[in-house]
Amino acid sequence: MSIIKGFSKLSRDQKISYLTASLQSGSDLAATLAEFRHPAQQALFDDFSENTLTNFYMPFGVAPNFLIDGKLYVVPMVIEESSVVAAASRAASFWAQNGGFKTTLHNTLKVGHIWLEWSGPPDQLLSLQEQLSSHLTAAVSHLTASMEQRGGGIRQMQLIPQKEMAGIYQLQVTFSTADSMGANFINSCLEGMKEPLLDFFAQNKLSQPDIIMAILSNHTPDCLVTCTVDCPAEQLAPYAAGLPTDVFARRFKTAVDIAIHNTHRAVTHNKGIYNGIDAVVLATGNDFRAVEAAGHAYAARNGQYRSLSHCTLSDDVHFTFSLTVPLALGTVGGLTRLHPLSAKAMEILQQPTAEQLMSIAAAAGLANNFSAVASLVTTGIQKGHMKLHLSNILNSLGATEQQKAAAQDYFKDQTVSQKAVREFLEKAH
């Protein structure tokens, strides 16, 4: 394969021909790509990205019975791992009978920055912060007017000298973006402030700064939600796998405490949380990369990467499990209404506000975390996971429908593994 210039200007067929020729293996690439094109909506999907050849399908499922702040939801989840949806559904049903998920929104603020270099005395610049804020806010009022009508807009500006980099300043602008995630709005405002910022320096007879860049930050520690479930430990019997409920509850708490203090465990522990959160974020057309980046930064906010969830047991063995996580989500803008399935996901969720969607995603994360930890401290994670993974193994081994039915029956009380399934199919054949 050689370097090609102007690839994006080629037609779709030309791009596929180039790839097919480069593979030199008689590949059925073109036919496979054609199978996954949408007969009616492909023009829309083509515009979502660059050099689009086809669509990459992911399962769109739902987890019912999520009782969140007194309201019942069926939660859409886009994920390729069936055990995630099953675990969320089971946990949702359990907690719906035990008070449901309760959430607290701490704030929904987001920030963006203009980074600049200036050689003058810091005190001189910092003394002009209030005037600078008024000047820049007025300069982009035409960009913020619509957002302000929806309850959002610019909330604060702060000029922060970077101690580690002499002459570098961070102009931090704090925004409220109502029901939108707000990335494009924030970036437009910041870009719109660059020329007025230079004008401000000129008007105040200051030497001109070098504006390095203007960009939103996906670090959103002030766009934060806490989700909590609690019940007497004795009610945890359905998850205790035969253990005394107080023993199960203490094991559970110890497992969570390990994730708080041990980074190796914390990474996998938090991945389980994002199994649920990402599935909801994807289903609703939000940016799961930004959500994860913010969450992992928040998990390391004290200098060590730790669990995002916490467990407490009171003296009378009352069980409380909670998750605090930053979630910058939107219910308008981006793909949330443009993608047909994201629009339907919002419909299934009863057209939530951005704040309600934060609560829903956090509940999905806590539900999956609860199920995973409960499995780990009882039967182990693989038993349930591999049984749900059985259909994937059967498909990968080319099993017939008759073989699949026989395997599903056989492995009801057998350990599932790739080797065991292969041997079963060989014998059945």
Buried (B, 14 or more C-beta within 10 A) or exposed (E): EEEEEEEEEBEBEEBBBBBBEEEEEEEEBBEEBEEEBEEEEBEEBBEEEEEBBBBEEEEBBBBEBBBBBEEEBBBBBBBEBBBBBBBBBBBBBBBBEBBBBBBBBEBBBBBBBBBBBBEEEEEEBBEBEEEBBEBBBEBBEEBBEEBEEEEBBBEEBEBEBEEEEEBBBBBBBBBBBBBBBBBEBBBBBBBBBBEBBBEBBEEEEBEEBEBEEBBBBBBBBBBBBBBBBBBBBBBBEEBBBEBEBBEBBBBBBEBBBBBBEBEEBBBEBBBBBBBBBBBBBBBBBBBBEBBBBBBBBBBEEEEEBBBBBBBEBEEEBBBBBBBBBBBBBBBBBBBBBEBBBBBEBBEBBEEBEBBBBBBBBBBBBBBBBBBBBBBBBBEEBEEBBBBBBBBEBBEEBEBEEEBBEBBEEBBEEEEBBEEBBBEBBEEEE
